[in-house]
Amino acid sequence: MFIRVFIWKKAPFLRFLLPLIIGIILQWYLNMPIQIAWCLFCFSIFLSFLSFLLSNFSRYKLSAINGTAITMIFFALGSLMIWYNDIRHSAGWYGNYYKPGDFVLITLQEPPIEKTNSYKTLATVTALTETNKSIPAKGGVILYFKKDSSIPKLDFGTQIIFSKPLQEIKNAGNPGGFDYKRYNLFRGITHQAYLKRGDFSVLNKKKQTLYGKILFPIRDKVLATLRRYIRGEKEQGLAEALLIGYKDDLDKNLVQSYTNTGVVHVIAISGLHLGLIYWLLIQLLKPLRKRKISKWLTPFVIITGLWLFTLLAGGQPSVLRSAVMFTCIVLAEGFSRKTSIYNTLALSAFILLCINPFWLWDVGFQLSYAAVLSIVIFMKPIYSWFYIRNKALDFIWKMNAVSIAAQLLTTPFSIYHFHQFPNFFLFTNFLVVPISSVIVLGEIFLCAISFIPFIATLSGKTLSWLIWLMNSYVERIEALPYSLWDGIQVNITQAVLLIIIVAGFGYWLLEKQKAGAWVATFALLFFISLHSYSFYQSSHQHNLIVYNVPKHQAIDIMNGRACYFNGDSDLLADDFARNFHLKPSRIFYRVEPGDQASNSSKLKDFYQFGSKRILLIDRDIVFDSSTIQIPIDLLIISKSPKLYLKKLYQTFNFKQVVFDGSVPAWKLKYWTKDCDSLHVPYHNVNEKGAFVMNLN
């Protein structure tokens, strides 16, 4: 009862936020008919309106009904928001009308970004054109342009038209892999296209928004300044990400190092950056605050500065959350009212989810709220563990207390999403957080005085050295033994239990309430039971997985908690390819690579496990015809062997055929026809995702 009163008193806006979140989640996963949500919304408003017509006594007696009605209003509001924000439910979505062969009118939403073999950009569909008929449409697409010197200059607002078929965005379908399709759907993007010179025509007229006209030139000028005065590719890439969140020049291995050491949050534009901008504006505007006439200008200038920086950084959820929160704080201070940080957080989350309910699934959104809430709750109690008289040592302990506090509630989220825990996060945060803060302020100074070459050059050299120092420190920490606890797999239930454990023990320690300890203990026992059972299951598993890796052969045989790889060796040699295609599945099944040299389960031409017989054909082979068909449970066809399935079927009676990602499309066309004529089911990993077979 105490905790309920405490929460509602400190953060009354939670009464609205929690039902809103529940409505968002249930609508997305249950896909309820929109008519039900509308009926519930209207009926709840009607009940709430009736309560105002009652006498005070009757209203008090029926307060539970009124409270339930208000709760259901926000629950229904969450359901309605998630339904109407889904681009597929829009009457103007191009997917409702598009047919291959239609001409598509596209507007580029950003300047194309250079990739290894192409240029990539986000665009929106403006119209579909059939024979003598144009249909207005909307929705996002991803465009890839082949690198070609003859391709015309493309920029933000450029309009192009083409008839090359749009391809639906699909997931690779590998176990444990990133849901790329859902990620793009949440941004209103459902299709993609790859265009070469001659596939499209550029229209003379551009269609630009005020946002792009103002901010893209500013961003380009900031990027040009950083690239001019900061030396080194790694240093430039990190400088761009630190200041305005531009991540296309970031070194992939460097990002992995920051992730593995627990300081990747400094790269993401977040509350740290907004806090620095807020502090800087407060210092610059101190003279105005002393005068009554100009005092009202201070909140206006601060809020304007915060939102300009937020828009310049691309309006990412983490920085938006901070901007909304700081805006609430500034407005409250302007009206001389003290605000509860809990209520401010709840209010900012409510506003952000009303803007875009899909941000609820954004990892940065979740981690930023968890970090701030964790610091607010646990920082002071942790800091009070030790009393240190020396100011320098006390500052060091305070920095570590902040890091420990932030880690408490973010750990369940980071383990669930990233499957790892940085063991030395205290050492990295202690140095990286203050240095990165100095770098951000230094970059702002560099951009402000870039018109003075001498000072700008000196500032650029200093910043380059600071960034090099920070990168080197992070890479050295990563290289230490046992710096990373990797391969941790928890499902959503176990992640929730971890949050309950932290919250329960925290409540017990802070409020001296035994109920918190009991709840946390039961959650811990339940977590241990679920975790132990999952390890028991993985130790008795026997699976075969044919991965969907474009133009590559990739097969894992899992025997207990060991896996044995059969496929192209360059996948294992390439850290990025291995981590992207193979590692998520191995974490999901709780397996680690076994000794390939002593592997008796190595998949050659023929493999048998128990009663399961598997035949792999990835090269031209010669086999003798047989009067008796040899039963085969699974036939895997890989690469481009010279093969006639009808002839092969005379020797082998295969029950299932799998085509991996290395099979050429032109051969796949003929082989699938043969499978249809033989009435043999087939699985194409390019279309259906990875193939998983239980060998038990």
C-alpha positions in Angstrom: 0.0 0.0 0.0 2.9 2.3 0.9 4.7 1.8 -2.4 1.5 2.4 -4.4 0.8 5.7 -2.6 4.5 6.7 -3.0 4.4 6.0 -6.8 1.2 7.8 -7.4 2.3 10.8 -5.3 5.7 11.1 -6.9 4.6 10.3 -10.5 0.8 10.7 -10.9 1.2 10.7 -14.7 2.0 7.0 -14.4 -1.8 6.5 -14.1 -2.0 7.5 -17.7 1.3 6.2 -19.0 0.9 2.5 -17.9 -2.5 1.9 -19.5 -1.3 3.6 -22.7 1.7 1.3 -22.8 -0.4 -1.8 -22.2 -2.8 -0.7 -24.9 0.1 -0.3 -27.4 1.6 -3.7 -26.6 -1.7 -5.7 -26.7 -2.9 -4.0 -29.9 0.4 -4.8 -31.7 0.7 -8.5 -30.6 -3.1 -9.4 -30.6 -4.1 -7.2 -33.5 -7.5 -6.5 -32.1 -10.2 -5.1 -34.5 -10.1 -1.3 -34.5 -13.9 -1.2 -33.9 -13.4 -2.7 -30.5 -10.9 0.0 -29.5 -13.2 2.7 -30.7 -16.2 1.3 -28.9 -14.1 1.0 -25.7 -12.8 4.5 -26.1 -16.2 6.1 -26.6 -17.9 4.1 -23.9 -15.1 5.0 -21.4 -15.4 8.7 -22.2 -19.2 8.5 -21.8 -18.8 6.9 -18.3 -16.2 9.5 -17.3 -18.5 12.3 -18.5 -21.5 10.9 -16.5 -19.5 10.9 -13.3 -19.2 14.7 -13.6 -23.0 15.0 -13.6 -23.3 13.2 -10.3 -23.2 14.8 -6.8 -19.9 14.9 -4.9 -21.0 12.1 -2.6 -22.1 9.9 -5.5 -19.0 10.7 -7.3 -16.9 9.6 -4.3 -18.8 6.4 -3.9 -18.3 5.5 -7.6 -14.8 6.8 -7.8 -13.5 3.2 -8.6 -15.8 3.2 -11.7 -14.6 6.6 -12.8 -10.9 5.6 -12.3 -11.5 2.4 -14.3 -13.1 4.5 -17.1 -10.1 6.9 -17.2 -7.7 3.9 -17.3 -9.7 2.4 -20.2 -9.6 5.7 -22.1 -5.8 5.6 -22.2 -5.7 1.9 -22.8 -8.0 2.4 -25.9 -5.9 5.4 -26.9 -2.8 3.3 -27.0 -4.6 0.7 -29.2 -5.9 3.4 -31.6 -2.4 5.1 -31.8 -0.6 1.8 -32.7 -3.2 1.0 -35.3 -3.3 4.4 -37.0 0.5 4.7 -37.0 0.9 1.4 -38.9 1.4 2.6 -42.5 -0.3 -0.5 -43.8 -3.6 0.7 -42.3 -3.4 4.0 -44.2 -5.8 4.3 -47.1 -3.1 6.1 -49.1 -0.4 3.5 -48.6 1.1 2.6 -51.9 1.0 -1.2 -51.0 -2.7 -1.1 -51.5 -2.4 -0.2 -55.2 1.1 -1.1 -56.4 1.5 -3.7 -59.1 4.9 -4.7 -60.7 5.4 -2.6 -63.8 3.7 0.6 -62.4 5.7 3.8 -62.5 6.6 5.0 -59.0 7.2 8.7 -58.2 9.7 9.0 -55.4 11.0 11.9 -53.3 14.4 11.5 -51.5 14.2 12.3 -47.8 18.0 12.7 -47.3 21.2 13.0 -49.3 22.4 9.5 -50.5 25.0 7.9 -48.2 28.0 6.1 -49.8 28.3 2.4 -49.0 30.8 -0.1 -50.2 29.2 -0.9 -53.5 26.3 1.5 -53.7 24.6 4.7 -52.5 21.8 4.3 -50.0 19.0 6.7 -49.2 15.5 6.9 -47.6 12.6 8.1 -49.8 8.9 8.4 -49.8 6.4 7.4 -52.5 4.5 10.4 -53.9 2.4 8.7 -56.6 1.9 5.6 -58.6 1.3 5.9 -62.3 -0.6 3.4 -64.5 -1.7 3.9 -68.1 -3.0 7.5 -68.3 -3.7 7.4 -64.5 -1.9 8.8 -61.5 -2.7 7.7 -58.0 -1.5 9.8 -55.0 0.3 7.5 -52.5 2.4 7.6 -49.4 4.9 5.3 -47.6 8.6 4.9 -47.2 11.1 2.9 -49.4 14.9 2.3 -49.2 16.7 3.0 -52.4 20.1 1.7 -53.4 21.9 3.2 -56.4 24.7 1.4 -58.1 28.0 3.3 -57.9 28.4 4.8 -61.3 30.1 8.1 -62.4 27.4 8.7 -64.9 24.6 8.7 -62.2 23.3 12.3 -61.9 23.7 14.2 -58.6 21.0 13.3 -56.2 20.1 15.3 -53.1 17.5 15.8 -50.5 14.2 16.6 -52.1 15.2 15.2 -55.5 12.2 13.5 -57.3 12.8 10.5 -59.5 10.5 8.1 -61.4 11.1 4.5 -62.3 9.2 1.3 -63.1 11.6 -1.3 -61.8 9.7 -3.6 -59.4 9.8 -2.7 -55.7 10.9 -5.6 -53.5 9.3 -6.3 -50.1 11.7 -6.0 -47.2 12.2 -9.4 -45.6 14.2 -10.7 -42.7 17.0 -13.2 -43.2 15.0 -15.5 -41.0 18.1 -16.9 -39.1 17.3 -17.9 -35.5 17.9 -15.1 -33.0 18.5 -12.6 -35.9 17.6 -8.9 -35.9 14.0 -8.2 -37.0 15.0 -5.9 -39.8 11.5 -6.0 -41.4 9.8 -4.8 -38.2 12.5 -2.2 -37.6 11.7 -0.6 -41.0 7.9 -1.1 -40.7 8.1 1.0 -37.5 9.6 3.8 -39.6 6.9 3.4 -42.3 9.2 1.6 -44.7 8.0 -1.6 -46.3 9.9 -2.0 -49.7 13.2 -1.4 -51.3 14.7 -1.1 -54.8 18.1 -1.3 -56.4 18.6 1.1 -59.3 21.2 1.5 -62.0 21.7 4.3 -64.5 18.9 4.1 -67.0 16.5 2.5 -64.5 15.2 5.9 -63.4 14.6 9.5 -64.5 15.3 12.6 -62.4 12.6 15.3 -62.5 13.6 18.9 -62.7 11.4 20.0 -59.7 12.6 19.3 -56.2 10.2 18.7 -53.2 11.9 19.9 -50.0 10.5 20.5 -46.5 11.4 23.5 -44.4 13.1 21.1 -42.0 15.4 19.8 -44.7 16.1 23.2 -46.2 17.4 24.5 -42.9 18.9 21.6 -41.2 20.6 19.6 -43.9 22.8 22.5 -45.0 23.7 23.1 -41.3 24.5 19.4 -40.9 26.7 19.5 -44.0 28.5 22.5 -42.8 29.2 20.9 -39.4 30.4 17.7 -41.0 32.7 19.7 -43.4 34.2 21.6 -40.4 34.8 18.4 -38.5 36.3 16.7 -41.5 38.6 19.6 -42.2 40.1 20.1 -38.8 40.0 16.7 -37.2 42.5 14.2 -38.5 42.2 10.4 -38.7 39.3 8.4 -40.1 38.4 6.8 -36.8 38.6 10.2 -35.0 36.5 11.9 -37.7 33.8 9.2 -37.6 33.6 9.3 -33.8 33.5 13.1 -33.7 30.6 13.2 -36.2 28.7 10.7 -34.1 29.4 12.4 -30.8 28.2 15.9 -31.9 25.3 15.3 -34.3 24.7 11.5 -34.3 26.0 11.0 -37.8 27.1 7.3 -37.7 27.8 6.5 -41.4 31.5 7.1 -41.1 32.0 5.2 -37.8 34.5 2.4 -37.8 32.6 -0.9 -37.2 35.3 -2.5 -35.1 35.5 0.7 -33.0 31.8 0.6 -32.3 32.1 -3.0 -31.3 34.9 -2.0 -28.9 32.7 0.7 -27.3 29.8 -1.8 -27.0 32.0 -4.5 -25.5 33.3 -2.1 -22.8 29.9 -0.7 -21.9 30.4 2.9 -23.1 28.5 2.8 -26.4 26.0 5.2 -24.9 28.5 8.1 -25.4 28.3 7.5 -29.2 24.5 7.7 -29.2 23.1 11.2 -28.8 21.4 11.1 -25.5 20.7 12.8 -22.2 24.5 13.3 -21.7 24.6 15.5 -24.7 21.5 17.4 -23.9 22.7 17.9 -20.4 25.9 19.5 -21.7 23.9 21.8 -24.0 21.6 22.7 -21.1 24.5 23.4 -18.8 26.2 25.5 -21.5 23.1 27.6 -22.2 22.5 28.1 -18.4 26.1 29.5 -18.1 25.8 31.8 -21.1 22.4 33.1 -20.0 23.3 33.8 -16.4 23.3 37.7 -16.9 19.8 37.6 -18.3 18.5 35.7 -15.3 19.5 38.5 -13.0 17.2 41.0 -14.7 13.5 40.8 -14.2 12.7 42.3 -17.7 14.7 39.8 -19.6 14.3 36.8 -17.2 11.5 35.4 -19.3 13.8 35.2 -22.3 16.0 32.5 -20.6 13.5 29.6 -20.8 12.7 30.5 -24.4 16.3 30.6 -25.5 17.2 27.4 -23.6 14.2 25.5 -25.0 14.9 26.8 -28.5 18.6 25.8 -28.3 17.8 22.3 -27.0 15.3 21.6 -29.7 17.5 23.0 -32.5 20.2 20.6 -31.4 17.7 17.8 -31.1 16.5 18.3 -34.7 20.1 18.7 -35.9 20.8 15.3 -34.4 18.0 13.7 -36.4 15.3 13.6 -33.7 16.4 10.2 -32.3 14.3 8.8 -29.5 17.0 9.1 -26.8 17.6 12.7 -27.6 13.9 13.5 -28.0 13.2 12.0 -24.6 15.9 14.2 -23.1 14.6 17.3 -24.9 11.1 16.7 -23.7 12.3 16.1 -20.2 14.5 19.2 -20.1 11.7 21.2 -21.6 9.4 20.2 -18.7 12.1 21.1 -16.2 12.8 24.5 -17.8 9.0 25.4 -18.0 8.5 24.3 -14.4 11.4 26.5 -13.2 10.1 29.3 -15.3 6.8 29.1 -13.3 8.8 28.6 -10.1 7.5 25.2 -9.4 9.4 22.2 -8.3 8.8 19.1 -10.4 9.3 15.5 -9.5 11.8 13.8 -11.8 9.6 10.7 -11.8 6.6 12.6 -13.0 8.7 14.4 -15.6 10.0 11.1 -16.9 6.4 9.7 -17.1 5.2 12.9 -18.8 8.0 12.9 -21.4 7.5 9.2 -22.1 3.7 9.8 -22.6 4.4 12.6 -25.0 6.9 10.6 -27.0 4.7 7.6 -27.3 1.8 9.9 -28.5 4.2 11.2 -31.2 5.3 7.7 -32.2 4.1 4.6 -30.2 6.6 2.4 -32.0 9.4 4.0 -30.1 8.3 1.7 -27.2 10.4 -1.0 -29.0 13.4 1.2 -29.6 16.4 0.0 -27.7 17.8 3.5 -27.1 14.4 4.6 -25.8 14.3 1.7 -23.3 17.9 2.1 -22.2 17.7 5.9 -21.8 14.7 5.7 -19.5 16.1 2.8 -17.5 19.4 4.6 -17.0 17.9 7.9 -15.9 15.4 6.2 -13.6 18.2 4.0 -12.1 20.4 7.0 -11.4 17.6 8.9 -9.8 16.7 5.9 -7.5 20.0 4.4 -6.7 22.7 7.1 -7.1 22.4 8.7 -3.7 22.2 5.5 -1.6 25.2 4.1 -3.4 27.2 7.3 -3.1 26.4 7.3 0.7 28.2 3.9 1.1 31.4 5.7 1.7 32.3 9.1 3.2 35.4 10.5 1.6 36.9 13.9 2.8 39.3 14.3 0.0 37.5 16.2 -2.8 39.4 14.6 -5.7 38.8 11.1 -4.3 35.2 12.0 -3.5 34.6 13.1 -7.1 36.1 9.8 -8.4 33.7 7.9 -6.1 30.8 10.0 -7.2 31.5 9.2 -10.9 31.7 5.5 -10.1 28.5 5.7 -8.1 26.7 7.2 -11.1 28.0 4.3 -13.3 27.0 1.6 -10.8 23.5 3.2 -10.4 22.9 3.4 -14.1 24.0 -0.2 -14.7 21.5 -1.6 -12.2 18.3 -1.2 -14.3 20.0 -1.1 -17.7 21.6 -4.5 -17.2 18.4 -6.6 -17.8 17.7 -4.6 -21.0 21.3 -4.8 -22.3 21.5 -8.5 -21.6 18.2 -9.1 -23.4 19.1 -7.1 -26.5 22.9 -7.5 -26.7 23.5 -10.8 -24.8 26.6 -9.5 -23.1 27.8 -7.7 -20.0 30.9 -5.5 -19.8 32.8 -6.6 -16.7 35.0 -3.5 -16.6 32.3 -0.9 -17.2 33.4 1.1 -14.2 36.9 1.6 -15.5 35.8 2.6 -19.0 32.9 4.9 -17.8 35.2 6.6 -15.3 37.5 8.0 -18.0 35.3 8.0 -21.2 32.3 9.9 -19.8 34.3 13.0 -18.7 36.5 13.0 -21.8 33.6 12.6 -24.2 31.9 15.5 -22.4 35.0 17.7 -23.0 35.1 16.6 -26.6 31.5 17.5 -27.3 32.0 21.0 -25.8 35.2 21.3 -27.8 33.4 20.4 -31.0 30.8 23.0 -30.3 33.6 25.5 -29.8 35.3 24.4 -33.0 32.2 24.9 -35.1 31.6 28.4 -33.5 35.2 29.6 -34.3 35.7 27.7 -37.6 36.0 31.1 -39.4 39.3 31.7 -37.5 41.7 29.1 -39.1 44.5 29.4 -36.6 42.3 28.7 -33.5 40.2 26.1 -35.4 43.4 24.2 -36.4 44.7 24.2 -32.9 41.3 23.1 -31.5 41.1 20.4 -34.2 44.5 19.0 -33.2 43.5 19.0 -29.5 40.2 17.2 -30.2 41.9 14.7 -32.5 44.3 13.8 -29.7 41.6 13.5 -27.1 39.5 11.3 -29.4 42.6 9.1 -30.1 43.3 8.9 -26.4 39.7 7.8 -25.7 39.6 5.3 -28.5 43.0 3.8 -27.4 41.8 3.5 -23.8 38.6 1.7 -24.8 40.5 -0.7 -27.1 43.0 -1.5 -24.4 40.3 -2.2 -21.9 38.5 -4.5 -24.4 41.8 -6.4 -24.9 42.1 -7.3 -21.2 41.3 -10.9 -20.3 37.7 -11.4 -19.1 36.6 -7.9 -20.1 33.4 -9.2 -21.6 30.8 -11.8 -20.4 29.5 -12.7 -23.8 26.8 -15.1 -25.2 24.2 -14.5 -22.4 20.7 -15.6 -23.5 17.6 -14.6 -21.7 14.0 -14.5 -23.0 11.5 -11.7 -22.3 10.2 -13.5 -19.2 13.7 -13.8 -17.7 14.5 -10.2 -18.5 11.3 -9.1 -16.6 12.3 -11.3 -13.7 15.7 -9.6 -13.6 14.0 -6.2 -13.4 11.8 -7.4 -10.6 14.9 -8.7 -8.7 16.7 -5.4 -9.0 13.5 -3.4 -8.1 12.6 -5.7 -5.2 16.0 -5.7 -3.5 16.3 -1.9 -4.2 13.0 -1.3 -2.5 14.0 -3.5 0.5 17.3 -1.6 0.9 16.0 1.9 0.4 12.7 1.6 2.2 13.5 -1.2 4.7 10.4 -3.1 3.5 10.7 -6.9 3.8 8.0 -7.3 1.1 10.6 -6.1 -1.5 13.1 -8.7 -0.4 10.4 -11.5 -0.5 9.3 -10.5 -4.0 12.9 -10.3 -5.3 13.8 -13.7 -3.7 10.9 -15.5 -5.3 11.7 -13.8 -8.7 15.3 -14.9 -8.3 14.3 -18.5 -7.6 11.9 -18.5 -10.6 14.7 -17.0 -12.8 17.2 -19.6 -11.7 14.6 -22.4 -12.4 13.8 -21.1 -15.9 17.5 -20.5 -16.7 18.6 -23.9 -15.4 15.8 -25.6 -17.4 16.9 -23.8 -20.6 20.5 -25.0 -20.1 19.1 -28.6 -19.6 17.2 -28.4 -22.8 20.2 -27.0 -24.8 22.5 -29.8 -23.4 20.2 -32.4 -25.0 19.6 -30.7 -28.3 20.5 -32.1 -31.7 19.8 -29.7 -34.5 20.8 -28.9 -38.1 20.5 -25.3 -39.3 20.9 -24.2 -42.9 21.4 -20.4 -42.7 20.2 -17.8 -45.0 23.5 -16.1 -46.0 23.4 -14.5 -49.5 25.8 -16.2 -51.9 27.3 -18.3 -49.1 27.1 -21.9 -47.8 26.6 -21.9 -44.0 25.4 -24.9 -42.0 25.6 -25.6 -38.3 25.2 -29.0 -36.7 24.4 -28.6 -33.0 25.2 -31.5 -30.7 24.3 -30.5 -27.1 26.0 -27.2 -26.4 28.6 -27.6 -29.2 28.1 -26.6 -32.8 30.1 -27.6 -35.8 30.2 -25.4 -38.9 30.1 -26.6 -42.5 30.4 -23.9 -45.1 32.5 -21.1 -46.5 35.6 -20.4 -44.4 35.5 -16.7 -45.2 32.4 -16.4 -43.0 34.4 -17.5 -40.0 37.3 -15.2 -40.9 35.1 -12.1 -41.3 34.2 -10.9 -37.7 31.3 -8.8 -38.9 29.8 -11.5 -41.1 30.2 -14.1 -38.4 28.7 -11.9 -35.7 25.8 -10.9 -37.9 24.8 -14.2 -39.5 25.9 -17.0 -37.2 26.4 -15.6 -33.7 22.8 -14.7 -32.9 21.7 -18.2 -33.6 24.4 -19.8 -31.5 23.5 -17.5 -28.6 19.9 -18.4 -29.1 20.6 -22.1 -28.9 23.3 -21.6 -26.2 26.1 -23.3 -28.2 29.7 -22.6 -28.8 31.9 -23.7 -31.7 33.3 -27.2 -31.1 36.7 -28.5 -32.1 36.4 -28.7 -35.9 39.5 -31.0 -36.1 38.0 -33.7 -34.0 34.5 -33.2 -35.3 32.9 -36.5 -36.2 29.7 -34.6 -37.1 31.3 -32.8 -40.0 28.8 -32.7 -42.8 30.3 -34.2 -45.9 28.3 -35.7 -48.8 26.4 -37.9 -46.5 25.6 -37.6 -42.8 23.5 -39.7 -40.4 22.4 -38.9 -36.9 20.2 -41.5 -35.3 17.6 -42.3 -37.8 18.0 -39.1 -39.8 19.9 -39.3 -43.1 21.1 -36.1 -44.8 22.7 -35.7 -48.2 24.7 -32.5 -49.1 25.4 -31.8 -52.8 27.6 -28.7 -53.4 29.7 -30.0 -56.3 29.5 -32.1 -59.4 29.2 -35.8 -58.3 28.9 -39.1 -60.0 26.7 -41.8 -58.5 25.6 -45.2 -59.7 22.0 -45.8 -60.6 20.3 -48.2 -58.2 17.2 -50.4 -58.6 16.4 -49.8 -55.0 15.9 -46.2 -53.8 18.0 -45.1 -50.8 15.8 -43.2 -48.3 17.1 -39.7 -47.5 15.3 -37.5 -45.0 16.9 -34.3 -46.2 18.7 -33.2 -49.3 20.7 -29.9 -49.1 21.7 -28.4 -52.4 24.4 -25.7 -52.3 26.3 -23.6 -54.7 26.0 -24.6 -58.4 26.5 -28.3 -59.0 25.5 -30.0 -62.3 22.5 -31.8 -61.1 19.2 -33.2 -62.4 16.8 -33.8 -59.6 14.6 -36.2 -61.5 17.6 -38.4 -62.3 18.8 -38.1 -58.7 15.4 -39.2 -57.4 15.8 -42.5 -59.2 18.6 -43.3 -56.7 17.7 -41.4 -53.6 14.2 -41.1 -52.2 14.5 -37.7 -50.6 11.6 -36.5 -48.4 12.6 -32.8 -48.2 14.9 -30.5 -50.3 16.6 -27.4 -49.0 18.3 -24.8 -51.2 20.8 -22.6 -49.4 21.8 -19.0 -50.1 24.6 -19.9 -52.5 22.3 -21.4 -55.1 22.1 -19.3 -58.3 18.6 -18.0 -59.0 18.5 -19.3 -62.6 19.2 -22.9 -61.4 16.8 -22.6 -58.5 14.0 -21.9 -61.0 14.5 -25.2 -62.7 15.1 -27.2 -59.5 11.9 -26.0 -57.8 9.9 -27.0 -60.9 11.4 -30.5 -60.6 10.4 -30.6 -56.9 6.9 -29.7 -57.8 6.7 -32.4 -60.5 8.1 -35.0 -58.0 5.7 -33.8 -55.3 8.7 -33.2 -52.9 8.5 -30.3 -50.5 11.3 -27.8 -50.8 12.6 -24.9 -48.7 14.3 -21.9 -50.2 16.2 -20.1 -47.5 16.3 -16.8 -49.6 12.5 -16.7 -49.4 11.6 -18.5 -46.1 14.6 -17.9 -44.0 16.9 -20.5 -42.3 15.9 -24.1 -42.3 16.0 -25.8 -38.9 15.8 -29.6 -38.5 15.5 -31.5 -35.2 17.8 -34.5 -35.4 16.5 -36.3 -32.3 
